Amino acid sequence: MTKKQMTYEQAMARLEELVSGMERNEWGIDQLSDALKEAQELIQLCRDKLYKADKQVKKLLNEE
């Protein structure tokens, strides 16, 4: 599954896994770099999904 196919909940769960691994110092420097890059992508994905949901809710409320 690509990141774009992830639901908000799936992206948040993966982000939590990454943060947990970082807090436990599970990775070497190269793996940490990859994990940080993935975390940044997931954060952006979550922001985009929240923005889209907010926009849809506002549109629905304005239609009433």
PyMOL Python script that loads the backbone (N, CA, C, O; Angstrom):
from pymol import cmd

cmd.read_pdbstr("""\
ATOM      1  N   MET A   1       0.849  -1.174   0.000  1.00  0.00           N
ATOM      2  CA  MET A   1       0.000   0.000   0.000  1.00  0.00           C
ATOM      3  C   MET A   1       0.899   1.242   0.000  1.00  0.00           C
ATOM      4  O   MET A   1       1.833   1.346   0.794  1.00  0.00           O
ATOM      5  N   THR A   2       0.605   2.157  -0.883  1.00  0.00           N
ATOM      6  CA  THR A   2       1.367   3.397  -0.912  1.00  0.00           C
ATOM      7  C   THR A   2       0.834   4.336   0.169  1.00  0.00           C
ATOM      8  O   THR A   2      -0.264   4.144   0.691  1.00  0.00           O
ATOM      9  N   LYS A   3       1.618   5.335   0.487  1.00  0.00           N
ATOM     10  CA  LYS A   3       1.192   6.284   1.512  1.00  0.00           C
ATOM     11  C   LYS A   3      -0.093   7.001   1.113  1.00  0.00           C
ATOM     12  O   LYS A   3      -0.933   7.281   1.968  1.00  0.00           O
ATOM     13  N   LYS A   4      -0.253   7.297  -0.159  1.00  0.00           N
ATOM     14  CA  LYS A   4      -1.457   8.004  -0.608  1.00  0.00           C
ATOM     15  C   LYS A   4      -2.709   7.154  -0.432  1.00  0.00           C
ATOM     16  O   LYS A   4      -3.813   7.692  -0.355  1.00  0.00           O
ATOM     17  N   GLN A   5      -2.554   5.836  -0.367  1.00  0.00           N
ATOM     18  CA  GLN A   5      -3.698   4.949  -0.179  1.00  0.00           C
ATOM     19  C   GLN A   5      -4.033   4.752   1.297  1.00  0.00           C
ATOM     20  O   GLN A   5      -5.075   4.186   1.628  1.00  0.00           O
ATOM     21  N   MET A   6      -3.163   5.215   2.175  1.00  0.00           N
ATOM     22  CA  MET A   6      -3.375   5.042   3.610  1.00  0.00           C
ATOM     23  C   MET A   6      -4.533   5.896   4.096  1.00  0.00           C
ATOM     24  O   MET A   6      -4.766   7.001   3.606  1.00  0.00           O
ATOM     25  N   THR A   7      -5.247   5.359   5.064  1.00  0.00           N
ATOM     26  CA  THR A   7      -6.238   6.173   5.751  1.00  0.00           C
ATOM     27  C   THR A   7      -5.499   7.033   6.773  1.00  0.00           C
ATOM     28  O   THR A   7      -4.329   6.795   7.075  1.00  0.00           O
ATOM     29  N   TYR A   8      -6.189   8.018   7.290  1.00  0.00           N
ATOM     30  CA  TYR A   8      -5.603   8.868   8.338  1.00  0.00           C
ATOM     31  C   TYR A   8      -5.172   7.996   9.524  1.00  0.00           C
ATOM     32  O   TYR A   8      -4.083   8.174  10.069  1.00  0.00           O
ATOM     33  N   GLU A   9      -6.026   7.067   9.910  1.00  0.00           N
ATOM     34  CA  GLU A   9      -5.744   6.208  11.059  1.00  0.00           C
ATOM     35  C   GLU A   9      -4.519   5.335  10.818  1.00  0.00           C
ATOM     36  O   GLU A   9      -3.706   5.146  11.723  1.00  0.00           O
ATOM     37  N   GLN A  10      -4.380   4.802   9.607  1.00  0.00           N
ATOM     38  CA  GLN A  10      -3.208   3.984   9.280  1.00  0.00           C
ATOM     39  C   GLN A  10      -1.932   4.824   9.322  1.00  0.00           C
ATOM     40  O   GLN A  10      -0.905   4.386   9.838  1.00  0.00           O
ATOM     41  N   ALA A  11      -2.010   6.016   8.780  1.00  0.00           N
ATOM     42  CA  ALA A  11      -0.842   6.906   8.774  1.00  0.00           C
ATOM     43  C   ALA A  11      -0.442   7.278  10.199  1.00  0.00           C
ATOM     44  O   ALA A  11       0.745   7.303  10.523  1.00  0.00           O
ATOM     45  N   MET A  12      -1.422   7.567  11.047  1.00  0.00           N
ATOM     46  CA  MET A  12      -1.119   7.913  12.434  1.00  0.00           C
ATOM     47  C   MET A  12      -0.521   6.727  13.187  1.00  0.00           C
ATOM     48  O   MET A  12       0.392   6.898  13.994  1.00  0.00           O
ATOM     49  N   ALA A  13      -1.033   5.529  12.924  1.00  0.00           N
ATOM     50  CA  ALA A  13      -0.494   4.335  13.581  1.00  0.00           C
ATOM     51  C   ALA A  13       0.963   4.118  13.177  1.00  0.00           C
ATOM     52  O   ALA A  13       1.802   3.809  14.023  1.00  0.00           O
ATOM     53  N   ARG A  14       1.266   4.277  11.894  1.00  0.00           N
ATOM     54  CA  ARG A  14       2.648   4.120  11.431  1.00  0.00           C
ATOM     55  C   ARG A  14       3.534   5.207  12.023  1.00  0.00           C
ATOM     56  O   ARG A  14       4.669   4.938  12.415  1.00  0.00           O
ATOM     57  N   LEU A  15       3.030   6.414  12.089  1.00  0.00           N
ATOM     58  CA  LEU A  15       3.782   7.518  12.680  1.00  0.00           C
ATOM     59  C   LEU A  15       4.091   7.219  14.148  1.00  0.00           C
ATOM     60  O   LEU A  15       5.201   7.473  14.615  1.00  0.00           O
ATOM     61  N   GLU A  16       3.120   6.686  14.866  1.00  0.00           N
ATOM     62  CA  GLU A  16       3.339   6.317  16.265  1.00  0.00           C
ATOM     63  C   GLU A  16       4.402   5.230  16.398  1.00  0.00           C
ATOM     64  O   GLU A  16       5.199   5.252  17.336  1.00  0.00           O
ATOM     65  N   GLU A  17       4.416   4.278  15.459  1.00  0.00           N
ATOM     66  CA  GLU A  17       5.447   3.237  15.456  1.00  0.00           C
ATOM     67  C   GLU A  17       6.833   3.858  15.274  1.00  0.00           C
ATOM     68  O   GLU A  17       7.784   3.501  15.969  1.00  0.00           O
ATOM     69  N   LEU A  18       6.926   4.783  14.338  1.00  0.00           N
ATOM     70  CA  LEU A  18       8.207   5.436  14.076  1.00  0.00           C
ATOM     71  C   LEU A  18       8.685   6.230  15.285  1.00  0.00           C
ATOM     72  O   LEU A  18       9.854   6.148  15.662  1.00  0.00           O
ATOM     73  N   VAL A  19       7.799   6.986  15.884  1.00  0.00           N
ATOM     74  CA  VAL A  19       8.166   7.790  17.055  1.00  0.00           C
ATOM     75  C   VAL A  19       8.599   6.885  18.200  1.00  0.00           C
ATOM     76  O   VAL A  19       9.577   7.170  18.890  1.00  0.00           O
ATOM     77  N   SER A  20       7.873   5.801  18.396  1.00  0.00           N
ATOM     78  CA  SER A  20       8.218   4.856  19.450  1.00  0.00           C
ATOM     79  C   SER A  20       9.616   4.275  19.228  1.00  0.00           C
ATOM     80  O   SER A  20      10.407   4.164  20.164  1.00  0.00           O
ATOM     81  N   GLY A  21       9.906   3.910  17.985  1.00  0.00           N
ATOM     82  CA  GLY A  21      11.233   3.388  17.663  1.00  0.00           C
ATOM     83  C   GLY A  21      12.323   4.413  17.900  1.00  0.00           C
ATOM     84  O   GLY A  21      13.409   4.074  18.371  1.00  0.00           O
ATOM     85  N   MET A  22      12.040   5.663  17.576  1.00  0.00           N
ATOM     86  CA  MET A  22      13.015   6.731  17.802  1.00  0.00           C
ATOM     87  C   MET A  22      13.252   6.930  19.294  1.00  0.00           C
ATOM     88  O   MET A  22      14.389   7.106  19.730  1.00  0.00           O
ATOM     89  N   GLU A  23      12.182   6.903  20.071  1.00  0.00           N
ATOM     90  CA  GLU A  23      12.309   7.088  21.520  1.00  0.00           C
ATOM     91  C   GLU A  23      13.107   5.965  22.173  1.00  0.00           C
ATOM     92  O   GLU A  23      13.791   6.191  23.172  1.00  0.00           O
ATOM     93  N   ARG A  24      13.027   4.768  21.623  1.00  0.00           N
ATOM     94  CA  ARG A  24      13.754   3.616  22.174  1.00  0.00           C
ATOM     95  C   ARG A  24      15.142   3.450  21.557  1.00  0.00           C
ATOM     96  O   ARG A  24      15.844   2.483  21.856  1.00  0.00           O
ATOM     97  N   ASN A  25      15.537   4.391  20.698  1.00  0.00           N
ATOM     98  CA  ASN A  25      16.850   4.333  20.043  1.00  0.00           C
ATOM     99  C   ASN A  25      17.077   3.000  19.328  1.00  0.00           C
ATOM    100  O   ASN A  25      18.127   2.376  19.483  1.00  0.00           O
ATOM    101  N   GLU A  26      16.091   2.572  18.550  1.00  0.00           N
ATOM    102  CA  GLU A  26      16.148   1.274  17.881  1.00  0.00           C
ATOM    103  C   GLU A  26      16.976   1.282  16.603  1.00  0.00           C
ATOM    104  O   GLU A  26      17.338   0.216  16.105  1.00  0.00           O
ATOM    105  N   TRP A  27      17.280   2.444  16.064  1.00  0.00           N
ATOM    106  CA  TRP A  27      17.906   2.494  14.755  1.00  0.00           C
ATOM    107  C   TRP A  27      19.282   3.140  14.784  1.00  0.00           C
ATOM    108  O   TRP A  27      19.610   3.945  15.655  1.00  0.00           O
ATOM    109  N   GLY A  28      20.070   2.747  13.790  1.00  0.00           N
ATOM    110  CA  GLY A  28      21.337   3.415  13.551  1.00  0.00           C
ATOM    111  C   GLY A  28      21.076   4.716  12.819  1.00  0.00           C
ATOM    112  O   GLY A  28      19.929   5.036  12.506  1.00  0.00           O
ATOM    113  N   ILE A  29      22.110   5.454  12.549  1.00  0.00           N
ATOM    114  CA  ILE A  29      21.973   6.773  11.946  1.00  0.00           C
ATOM    115  C   ILE A  29      21.315   6.717  10.566  1.00  0.00           C
ATOM    116  O   ILE A  29      20.495   7.575  10.241  1.00  0.00           O
ATOM    117  N   ASP A  30      21.664   5.721   9.754  1.00  0.00           N
ATOM    118  CA  ASP A  30      21.064   5.617   8.424  1.00  0.00           C
ATOM    119  C   ASP A  30      19.578   5.290   8.512  1.00  0.00           C
ATOM    120  O   ASP A  30      18.764   5.870   7.794  1.00  0.00           O
ATOM    121  N   GLN A  31      19.235   4.367   9.387  1.00  0.00           N
ATOM    122  CA  GLN A  31      17.829   4.010   9.565  1.00  0.00           C
ATOM    123  C   GLN A  31      17.050   5.172  10.170  1.00  0.00           C
ATOM    124  O   GLN A  31      15.891   5.396   9.822  1.00  0.00           O
ATOM    125  N   LEU A  32      17.680   5.902  11.066  1.00  0.00           N
ATOM    126  CA  LEU A  32      17.024   7.049  11.681  1.00  0.00           C
ATOM    127  C   LEU A  32      16.701   8.102  10.633  1.00  0.00           C
ATOM    128  O   LEU A  32      15.630   8.708  10.657  1.00  0.00           O
ATOM    129  N   SER A  33      17.628   8.314   9.719  1.00  0.00           N
ATOM    130  CA  SER A  33      17.408   9.280   8.643  1.00  0.00           C
ATOM    131  C   SER A  33      16.203   8.873   7.791  1.00  0.00           C
ATOM    132  O   SER A  33      15.367   9.710   7.452  1.00  0.00           O
ATOM    133  N   ASP A  34      16.120   7.595   7.451  1.00  0.00           N
ATOM    134  CA  ASP A  34      14.986   7.092   6.669  1.00  0.00           C
ATOM    135  C   ASP A  34      13.677   7.211   7.454  1.00  0.00           C
ATOM    136  O   ASP A  34      12.639   7.566   6.897  1.00  0.00           O
ATOM    137  N   ALA A  35      13.741   6.908   8.758  1.00  0.00           N
ATOM    138  CA  ALA A  35      12.545   6.987   9.597  1.00  0.00           C
ATOM    139  C   ALA A  35      12.057   8.431   9.712  1.00  0.00           C
ATOM    140  O   ALA A  35      10.852   8.685   9.688  1.00  0.00           O
ATOM    141  N   LEU A  36      12.981   9.364   9.835  1.00  0.00           N
ATOM    142  CA  LEU A  36      12.593  10.773   9.910  1.00  0.00           C
ATOM    143  C   LEU A  36      11.956  11.242   8.611  1.00  0.00           C
ATOM    144  O   LEU A  36      10.983  11.997   8.623  1.00  0.00           O
ATOM    145  N   LYS A  37      12.511  10.791   7.491  1.00  0.00           N
ATOM    146  CA  LYS A  37      11.939  11.158   6.196  1.00  0.00           C
ATOM    147  C   LYS A  37      10.521  10.599   6.069  1.00  0.00           C
ATOM    148  O   LYS A  37       9.608  11.301   5.635  1.00  0.00           O
ATOM    149  N   GLU A  38      10.343   9.341   6.448  1.00  0.00           N
ATOM    150  CA  GLU A  38       9.016   8.734   6.380  1.00  0.00           C
ATOM    151  C   GLU A  38       8.048   9.454   7.317  1.00  0.00           C
ATOM    152  O   GLU A  38       6.894   9.688   6.958  1.00  0.00           O
ATOM    153  N   ALA A  39       8.512   9.807   8.515  1.00  0.00           N
ATOM    154  CA  ALA A  39       7.662  10.521   9.471  1.00  0.00           C
ATOM    155  C   ALA A  39       7.211  11.861   8.891  1.00  0.00           C
ATOM    156  O   ALA A  39       6.048  12.238   9.032  1.00  0.00           O
ATOM    157  N   GLN A  40       8.117  12.571   8.247  1.00  0.00           N
ATOM    158  CA  GLN A  40       7.754  13.852   7.639  1.00  0.00           C
ATOM    159  C   GLN A  40       6.683  13.665   6.566  1.00  0.00           C
ATOM    160  O   GLN A  40       5.741  14.452   6.477  1.00  0.00           O
ATOM    161  N   GLU A  41       6.831  12.628   5.760  1.00  0.00           N
ATOM    162  CA  GLU A  41       5.848  12.345   4.713  1.00  0.00           C
ATOM    163  C   GLU A  41       4.484  12.011   5.329  1.00  0.00           C
ATOM    164  O   GLU A  41       3.445  12.449   4.835  1.00  0.00           O
ATOM    165  N   LEU A  42       4.502  11.236   6.405  1.00  0.00           N
ATOM    166  CA  LEU A  42       3.252  10.856   7.065  1.00  0.00           C
ATOM    167  C   LEU A  42       2.581  12.065   7.720  1.00  0.00           C
ATOM    168  O   LEU A  42       1.356  12.192   7.694  1.00  0.00           O
ATOM    169  N   ILE A  43       3.377  12.941   8.300  1.00  0.00           N
ATOM    170  CA  ILE A  43       2.825  14.155   8.903  1.00  0.00           C
ATOM    171  C   ILE A  43       2.147  14.998   7.836  1.00  0.00           C
ATOM    172  O   ILE A  43       1.052  15.516   8.054  1.00  0.00           O
ATOM    173  N   GLN A  44       2.789  15.137   6.688  1.00  0.00           N
ATOM    174  CA  GLN A  44       2.192  15.914   5.597  1.00  0.00           C
ATOM    175  C   GLN A  44       0.913  15.251   5.093  1.00  0.00           C
ATOM    176  O   GLN A  44      -0.074  15.933   4.817  1.00  0.00           O
ATOM    177  N   LEU A  45       0.928  13.940   4.973  1.00  0.00           N
ATOM    178  CA  LEU A  45      -0.263  13.200   4.549  1.00  0.00           C
ATOM    179  C   LEU A  45      -1.419  13.438   5.524  1.00  0.00           C
ATOM    180  O   LEU A  45      -2.550  13.683   5.105  1.00  0.00           O
ATOM    181  N   CYS A  46      -1.130  13.364   6.817  1.00  0.00           N
ATOM    182  CA  CYS A  46      -2.169  13.589   7.823  1.00  0.00           C
ATOM    183  C   CYS A  46      -2.694  15.019   7.764  1.00  0.00           C
ATOM    184  O   CYS A  46      -3.900  15.245   7.868  1.00  0.00           O
ATOM    185  N   ARG A  47      -1.800  15.974   7.600  1.00  0.00           N
ATOM    186  CA  ARG A  47      -2.230  17.373   7.473  1.00  0.00           C
ATOM    187  C   ARG A  47      -3.153  17.545   6.274  1.00  0.00           C
ATOM    188  O   ARG A  47      -4.193  18.196   6.365  1.00  0.00           O
ATOM    189  N   ASP A  48      -2.761  16.954   5.155  1.00  0.00           N
ATOM    190  CA  ASP A  48      -3.569  17.068   3.940  1.00  0.00           C
ATOM    191  C   ASP A  48      -4.962  16.466   4.147  1.00  0.00           C
ATOM    192  O   ASP A  48      -5.966  17.043   3.730  1.00  0.00           O
ATOM    193  N   LYS A  49      -5.008  15.301   4.796  1.00  0.00           N
ATOM    194  CA  LYS A  49      -6.293  14.650   5.031  1.00  0.00           C
ATOM    195  C   LYS A  49      -7.163  15.470   5.982  1.00  0.00           C
ATOM    196  O   LYS A  49      -8.372  15.582   5.780  1.00  0.00           O
ATOM    197  N   LEU A  50      -6.550  16.041   7.015  1.00  0.00           N
ATOM    198  CA  LEU A  50      -7.308  16.879   7.945  1.00  0.00           C
ATOM    199  C   LEU A  50      -7.817  18.139   7.255  1.00  0.00           C
ATOM    200  O   LEU A  50      -8.953  18.558   7.474  1.00  0.00           O
ATOM    201  N   TYR A  51      -6.974  18.736   6.424  1.00  0.00           N
ATOM    202  CA  TYR A  51      -7.379  19.937   5.691  1.00  0.00           C
ATOM    203  C   TYR A  51      -8.555  19.625   4.765  1.00  0.00           C
ATOM    204  O   TYR A  51      -9.519  20.387   4.688  1.00  0.00           O
ATOM    205  N   LYS A  52      -8.459  18.493   4.063  1.00  0.00           N
ATOM    206  CA  LYS A  52      -9.527  18.096   3.144  1.00  0.00           C
ATOM    207  C   LYS A  52     -10.830  17.829   3.899  1.00  0.00           C
ATOM    208  O   LYS A  52     -11.904  18.241   3.461  1.00  0.00           O
ATOM    209  N   ALA A  53     -10.727  17.139   5.034  1.00  0.00           N
ATOM    210  CA  ALA A  53     -11.919  16.850   5.824  1.00  0.00           C
ATOM    211  C   ALA A  53     -12.534  18.141   6.367  1.00  0.00           C
ATOM    212  O   ALA A  53     -13.755  18.299   6.356  1.00  0.00           O
ATOM    213  N   ASP A  54     -11.706  19.046   6.832  1.00  0.00           N
ATOM    214  CA  ASP A  54     -12.186  20.333   7.336  1.00  0.00           C
ATOM    215  C   ASP A  54     -12.906  21.110   6.239  1.00  0.00           C
ATOM    216  O   ASP A  54     -13.967  21.693   6.463  1.00  0.00           O
ATOM    217  N   LYS A  55     -12.317  21.108   5.069  1.00  0.00           N
ATOM    218  CA  LYS A  55     -12.913  21.811   3.924  1.00  0.00           C
ATOM    219  C   LYS A  55     -14.279  21.215   3.575  1.00  0.00           C
ATOM    220  O   LYS A  55     -15.229  21.949   3.305  1.00  0.00           O
ATOM    221  N   GLN A  56     -14.374  19.883   3.582  1.00  0.00           N
ATOM    222  CA  GLN A  56     -15.635  19.219   3.267  1.00  0.00           C
ATOM    223  C   GLN A  56     -16.701  19.519   4.318  1.00  0.00           C
ATOM    224  O   GLN A  56     -17.861  19.754   3.979  1.00  0.00           O
ATOM    225  N   VAL A  57     -16.313  19.512   5.583  1.00  0.00           N
ATOM    226  CA  VAL A  57     -17.263  19.807   6.664  1.00  0.00           C
ATOM    227  C   VAL A  57     -17.771  21.239   6.525  1.00  0.00           C
ATOM    228  O   VAL A  57     -18.972  21.488   6.631  1.00  0.00           O
ATOM    229  N   LYS A  58     -16.873  22.163   6.293  1.00  0.00           N
ATOM    230  CA  LYS A  58     -17.283  23.559   6.137  1.00  0.00           C
ATOM    231  C   LYS A  58     -18.224  23.724   4.945  1.00  0.00           C
ATOM    232  O   LYS A  58     -19.193  24.480   5.010  1.00  0.00           O
ATOM    233  N   LYS A  59     -17.934  23.015   3.863  1.00  0.00           N
ATOM    234  CA  LYS A  59     -18.794  23.084   2.684  1.00  0.00           C
ATOM    235  C   LYS A  59     -20.181  22.551   3.013  1.00  0.00           C
ATOM    236  O   LYS A  59     -21.186  23.158   2.643  1.00  0.00           O
ATOM    237  N   LEU A  60     -20.239  21.424   3.703  1.00  0.00           N
ATOM    238  CA  LEU A  60     -21.532  20.848   4.088  1.00  0.00           C
ATOM    239  C   LEU A  60     -22.307  21.774   5.017  1.00  0.00           C
ATOM    240  O   LEU A  60     -23.522  21.910   4.878  1.00  0.00           O
ATOM    241  N   LEU A  61     -21.635  22.400   5.944  1.00  0.00           N
ATOM    242  CA  LEU A  61     -22.308  23.302   6.871  1.00  0.00           C
ATOM    243  C   LEU A  61     -22.815  24.551   6.157  1.00  0.00           C
ATOM    244  O   LEU A  61     -23.852  25.100   6.530  1.00  0.00           O
ATOM    245  N   ASN A  62     -22.113  24.992   5.161  1.00  0.00           N
ATOM    246  CA  ASN A  62     -22.548  26.177   4.403  1.00  0.00           C
ATOM    247  C   ASN A  62     -23.714  25.876   3.478  1.00  0.00           C
ATOM    248  O   ASN A  62     -24.453  26.782   3.094  1.00  0.00           O
ATOM    249  N   GLU A  63     -23.884  24.605   3.117  1.00  0.00           N
ATOM    250  CA  GLU A  63     -24.989  24.223   2.232  1.00  0.00           C
ATOM    251  C   GLU A  63     -26.323  24.206   2.963  1.00  0.00           C
ATOM    252  O   GLU A  63     -27.377  24.314   2.336  1.00  0.00           O
ATOM    253  N   GLU A  64     -26.285  24.074   4.275  1.00  0.00           N
ATOM    254  CA  GLU A  64     -27.542  23.962   5.042  1.00  0.00           C
ATOM    255  C   GLU A  64     -28.226  25.249   5.176  1.00  0.00           C
ATOM    256  O   GLU A  64     -29.291  25.321   5.790  1.00  0.00           O
TER     257      GLU A  64
END
""", "prot")
cmd.dss("prot")
cmd.show_as("cartoon", "prot")
cmd.util.cbc("prot")
cmd.orient("prot")
